[in-house]
């Protein structure tokens, strides 16, 4: 994979100058063996009175800014360059590609279980067992079910059977709502798969980040989720570690996926949030644009990326 260039701009607009409170952001990708940060530039306007970084409970990098002056516009402009080298899914810890032998019924080792329990606990009610029933569709009635097959089929089923819908509202649908509606955003698909996987006794986490969507031409659609932040799932499998699944695009593994934040619940991985003080009618809206492109010979190949506008 060539070097990726990621430009993420968020612009808030107000009718009158408002007092700006503290804002917290998750723009900086997590560094690991498969993605290395080459540069990271963040520009905020108006200039913040203070700006520092902390690591949250999951090790995510959280930027925090505060302001003293009022403003009619608040802009966050993040530009990241990243060496992204995705590995095939289900490779073992030595990087060797092999068929993963784990199967249902399945239990984690006593050594791993204490650290995984919070990622195994379901976060949503399922009074009629709809999510349980849906998840059990991927488990064989007799004999063992290979986890590699189960998780791959579940990813592909969400991709094929549900209708993708960009939702501009904050938060995510419950898994039951997504099943009943048959539609949802990338956040909704991730929450559904996480809950389904946890119902089978597996540890799963929510991942927020970016997706590279190569632009081939008007007749060839790119990845779903380009133009804004993206969300997917990771599941812990002994001998493989955390394996990533993108049910929105049917991706098994982390090809084209750049992780920024990992959390037990999507509310812990919001890319940007903060407060302001003013009149109720002062808020005019928010505009977000994300471009993920490759660098070839020093020039970025930039596919067209839409902007998302929220009005209040």
C-alpha positions as CSV (number, residue, x, y, z in Angstrom):
1,X,0.0,0.0,0.0
2,X,1.4,3.5,-0.9
3,X,1.7,6.3,1.6
4,X,-1.8,7.6,2.5
5,X,-2.6,11.3,2.9
6,X,-5.6,12.0,5.1
7,X,-7.3,15.4,5.2
8,X,-10.1,15.8,7.7
9,X,-11.8,19.2,8.1
10,X,-14.7,20.1,10.4
11,X,-16.3,23.5,10.3
12,X,-18.8,24.8,12.8
13,X,-20.8,28.0,12.0
14,X,-22.7,30.3,14.3
15,X,-25.0,33.3,13.6
16,X,-23.3,35.4,16.3
17,X,-20.0,35.1,18.1
18,X,-20.3,32.4,20.8
19,X,-18.2,31.4,23.7
20,X,-16.4,28.1,22.9
21,X,-15.9,25.5,25.5
22,X,-13.4,22.6,25.7
23,X,-13.3,20.3,22.6
24,X,-11.9,16.8,22.5
25,X,-10.8,15.2,19.3
26,X,-9.6,11.8,18.0
27,X,-7.8,12.5,14.6
28,X,-4.4,11.0,15.2
29,X,-4.2,7.3,13.9
30,X,-2.9,4.7,16.3
31,X,0.6,3.6,15.5
32,X,1.3,-0.1,15.2
33,X,3.2,-2.7,13.1
34,X,0.8,-2.2,10.2
35,X,0.4,1.6,10.2
36,X,3.2,4.1,11.0
37,X,2.6,7.8,11.3
38,X,4.9,9.9,9.1
39,X,3.5,13.4,9.9
40,X,0.5,14.9,11.7
41,X,-0.5,18.5,11.4
42,X,-3.5,20.0,13.2
43,X,-4.6,23.6,12.7
44,X,-7.5,25.0,14.8
45,X,-9.1,28.4,14.2
46,X,-9.5,30.5,16.2
47,X,-6.2,29.8,18.0
48,X,-6.9,27.8,21.2
49,X,-5.7,29.1,24.5
50,X,-4.4,25.7,25.3
51,X,-3.8,22.4,23.4
52,X,-2.5,19.1,24.8
53,X,-2.9,15.4,24.3
54,X,-3.8,12.5,26.7
55,X,-4.2,8.8,26.2
56,X,-7.6,7.4,27.2
57,X,-8.3,4.0,28.9
58,X,-7.9,2.2,25.5
59,X,-4.6,3.9,24.6
60,X,-6.2,6.2,22.0
61,X,-4.7,9.6,21.5
62,X,-7.1,12.3,22.5
63,X,-6.4,16.0,21.7
64,X,-7.9,18.6,24.0
65,X,-8.3,22.3,23.2
66,X,-9.8,25.3,25.0
67,X,-10.6,28.8,24.0
68,X,-10.8,32.3,25.5
69,X,-12.2,34.3,22.6
70,X,-15.6,34.2,21.1
71,X,-16.1,33.3,17.4
72,X,-18.6,32.9,14.7
73,X,-16.7,30.0,13.1
74,X,-14.7,27.1,14.5
75,X,-12.5,25.1,12.2
76,X,-10.4,21.9,12.8
77,X,-8.1,21.0,9.9
78,X,-6.2,17.8,10.4
79,X,-3.6,16.5,7.8
80,X,-2.0,13.1,8.4
81,X,0.5,11.1,6.3
82,X,0.7,7.4,7.0
83,X,2.6,4.4,5.9
84,X,-0.1,1.8,5.8
85,X,0.9,-1.9,5.4
86,X,-2.2,-4.1,6.1
87,X,-1.7,-7.8,6.7
88,X,-3.9,-10.7,5.7
89,X,-6.6,-11.6,8.2
90,X,-6.1,-14.7,10.3
91,X,-2.3,-14.6,10.1
92,X,-0.7,-16.0,13.2
93,X,1.5,-14.0,15.6
94,X,4.6,-14.8,13.5
95,X,2.9,-13.3,10.4
96,X,2.5,-16.7,8.7
97,X,-0.8,-17.1,6.8
98,X,-2.6,-20.2,7.7
99,X,-6.1,-21.5,8.2
100,X,-7.2,-20.5,11.7
101,X,-8.2,-23.6,13.6
102,X,-10.4,-22.0,16.3
103,X,-14.0,-23.2,16.3
104,X,-17.3,-23.0,18.1
105,X,-18.0,-24.0,20.8
106,X,-15.2,-21.8,22.1
107,X,-13.7,-20.5,25.3
108,X,-10.9,-18.1,26.0
109,X,-8.0,-19.2,28.1
110,X,-8.1,-18.4,31.9
111,X,-5.1,-16.1,31.2
112,X,-6.9,-14.0,28.6
113,X,-10.4,-14.0,30.0
114,X,-10.0,-11.3,32.8
115,X,-8.7,-8.8,30.2
116,X,-11.3,-9.6,27.7
117,X,-14.5,-9.7,29.8
118,X,-15.4,-6.0,29.3
119,X,-15.3,-6.6,25.6
120,X,-17.5,-9.6,25.9
121,X,-20.4,-7.9,27.8
122,X,-23.4,-7.0,25.7
123,X,-24.5,-3.4,25.8
124,X,-28.0,-3.6,24.4
125,X,-31.2,-5.3,25.4
126,X,-32.5,-8.1,23.2
127,X,-35.8,-9.1,25.0
128,X,-37.1,-11.2,22.1
129,X,-33.7,-12.8,21.3
130,X,-33.6,-11.4,17.8
131,X,-29.9,-10.7,17.8
132,X,-29.2,-14.1,19.4
133,X,-31.3,-15.9,16.7
134,X,-29.6,-13.9,13.9
135,X,-26.1,-14.7,15.3
136,X,-26.9,-18.4,15.6
137,X,-27.7,-18.6,11.9
138,X,-23.9,-18.7,11.3
139,X,-23.4,-21.6,13.8
140,X,-23.7,-25.2,12.4
141,X,-26.4,-27.4,13.9
142,X,-24.0,-30.2,14.4
143,X,-20.3,-30.5,14.7
144,X,-17.9,-27.6,15.1
145,X,-18.2,-24.2,13.3
146,X,-14.8,-22.7,12.3
147,X,-14.6,-19.2,13.7
148,X,-12.9,-18.0,10.5
149,X,-15.9,-19.1,8.5
150,X,-18.4,-17.8,11.0
151,X,-17.0,-14.3,11.2
152,X,-16.4,-14.0,7.5
153,X,-19.9,-15.1,6.7
154,X,-21.4,-12.8,9.3
155,X,-19.4,-9.9,7.7
156,X,-20.6,-10.8,4.2
157,X,-24.2,-11.2,5.3
158,X,-24.5,-7.7,6.7
159,X,-22.8,-6.3,3.6
160,X,-25.2,-8.2,1.3
161,X,-28.5,-8.3,3.1
162,X,-28.7,-4.7,4.6
163,X,-29.2,-1.4,2.8
164,X,-26.5,1.1,3.7
165,X,-27.8,4.5,4.7
166,X,-25.7,7.6,5.7
167,X,-27.1,8.9,9.0
168,X,-26.1,12.3,10.1
169,X,-27.5,12.0,13.6
170,X,-25.2,11.4,16.5
171,X,-25.1,7.9,18.1
172,X,-26.0,4.5,16.7
173,X,-29.1,2.4,16.3
174,X,-29.5,-0.5,18.6
175,X,-28.8,-3.9,17.1
176,X,-32.5,-4.8,17.3
177,X,-33.4,-1.6,15.4
178,X,-30.9,-2.4,12.6
179,X,-32.3,-5.9,12.3
180,X,-35.9,-4.7,12.1
181,X,-35.1,-1.8,9.7
182,X,-32.7,-3.7,7.5
183,X,-30.7,-0.6,7.0
184,X,-28.1,1.5,8.8
185,X,-24.9,3.4,8.7
186,X,-21.4,2.0,9.3
187,X,-21.7,2.7,13.0
188,X,-25.0,0.7,13.1
189,X,-23.5,-2.2,11.3
190,X,-20.5,-2.3,13.6
191,X,-22.8,-2.2,16.7
192,X,-24.9,-5.0,15.3
193,X,-22.0,-7.3,14.6
194,X,-20.3,-6.5,17.9
195,X,-23.5,-7.5,19.8
196,X,-24.0,-10.6,17.7
197,X,-20.4,-11.7,18.2
198,X,-20.6,-11.1,21.9
199,X,-23.8,-13.2,22.1
200,X,-21.6,-16.1,20.9
201,X,-19.1,-15.5,23.7
202,X,-16.4,-13.7,21.7
203,X,-14.6,-10.4,22.6
204,X,-15.3,-7.6,20.2
205,X,-14.5,-3.9,20.1
206,X,-15.7,-0.8,18.1
207,X,-13.1,0.8,15.7
208,X,-13.3,4.3,14.4
209,X,-11.1,5.7,11.7
210,X,-10.8,6.2,7.9
211,X,-11.3,4.2,4.8
212,X,-9.3,4.5,1.6
213,X,-11.7,4.3,-1.4
214,X,-9.7,4.1,-4.7
215,X,-11.4,6.1,-7.4
216,X,-11.5,4.0,-10.6
217,X,-14.2,5.8,-12.6
218,X,-17.8,6.8,-12.6
219,X,-18.9,3.3,-13.5
220,X,-17.0,1.6,-10.6
221,X,-18.2,2.4,-7.1
222,X,-15.5,2.8,-4.4
223,X,-15.7,1.7,-0.8
224,X,-18.8,2.7,1.1
225,X,-18.0,5.2,3.8
226,X,-15.5,7.4,2.0
227,X,-15.8,11.1,2.4
228,X,-16.3,11.0,6.2
229,X,-15.1,9.0,9.2
230,X,-15.7,5.2,9.1
231,X,-16.5,2.5,11.7
232,X,-15.9,-1.3,11.8
233,X,-15.2,-4.2,14.2
234,X,-12.3,-6.1,15.7
235,X,-12.6,-9.5,17.3
236,X,-10.0,-11.2,19.5
237,X,-8.9,-14.7,18.3
238,X,-6.1,-16.5,20.1
239,X,-3.1,-17.1,17.9
240,X,-4.2,-14.3,15.6
241,X,-4.8,-11.4,18.0
242,X,-7.3,-8.7,17.1
243,X,-8.7,-9.4,13.7
244,X,-10.7,-6.6,11.9
245,X,-14.0,-6.9,10.0
246,X,-15.8,-4.2,8.0
247,X,-19.4,-5.3,7.5
248,X,-20.2,-2.1,5.6
249,X,-17.9,-3.2,2.8
250,X,-17.6,-6.9,3.4
251,X,-13.9,-6.5,4.2
252,X,-12.2,-9.3,6.3
253,X,-8.9,-7.9,7.5
254,X,-7.8,-4.3,7.6
255,X,-7.1,-3.6,3.9
256,X,-7.8,0.1,3.2
257,X,-8.8,0.7,6.8
258,X,-6.9,3.2,9.0
259,X,-7.7,2.8,12.7
260,X,-7.8,5.9,14.9
261,X,-9.7,4.9,18.0
262,X,-10.6,1.6,19.6
263,X,-13.3,1.3,22.2
264,X,-15.7,-1.0,24.0
265,X,-18.6,1.3,23.0
266,X,-19.0,3.8,20.1
267,X,-19.7,6.6,22.5
268,X,-16.1,6.3,23.7
269,X,-14.7,6.9,20.1
270,X,-16.4,10.1,18.9
271,X,-14.0,11.8,16.5
272,X,-14.9,15.4,17.7
273,X,-17.1,16.8,20.4
274,X,-17.3,20.0,22.5
275,X,-19.4,22.7,24.0
276,X,-20.4,26.3,23.2
277,X,-22.4,29.0,25.0
278,X,-24.8,31.3,23.1
279,X,-28.4,31.8,22.1
280,X,-30.4,28.8,21.0
281,X,-30.7,30.1,17.4
282,X,-27.0,30.9,17.0
283,X,-26.0,27.4,15.8
284,X,-26.1,27.4,12.0
285,X,-24.6,24.0,11.2
286,X,-21.5,21.8,10.8
287,X,-19.7,20.8,7.7
288,X,-17.3,17.8,7.5
289,X,-15.1,16.7,4.7
290,X,-12.6,13.8,4.6
291,X,-10.2,13.0,1.8
292,X,-8.0,9.8,1.9
293,X,-5.6,9.7,-1.0
294,X,-2.4,7.9,-2.0
295,X,0.9,9.6,-2.8
296,X,2.6,8.6,-6.0
297,X,5.8,10.3,-7.0
298,X,5.1,12.9,-4.4
299,X,1.7,13.8,-5.8
300,X,-1.5,12.8,-4.1
301,X,-4.1,11.0,-6.3
302,X,-7.3,12.5,-4.9
303,X,-10.7,11.0,-5.8
304,X,-13.7,13.2,-5.4
305,X,-15.0,13.2,-1.8
306,X,-18.4,14.5,-0.7
307,X,-19.0,16.9,2.1
308,X,-21.5,16.2,4.8
309,X,-23.5,19.2,6.1
310,X,-25.5,19.2,9.3
311,X,-27.9,22.0,10.0
312,X,-29.5,22.8,13.3
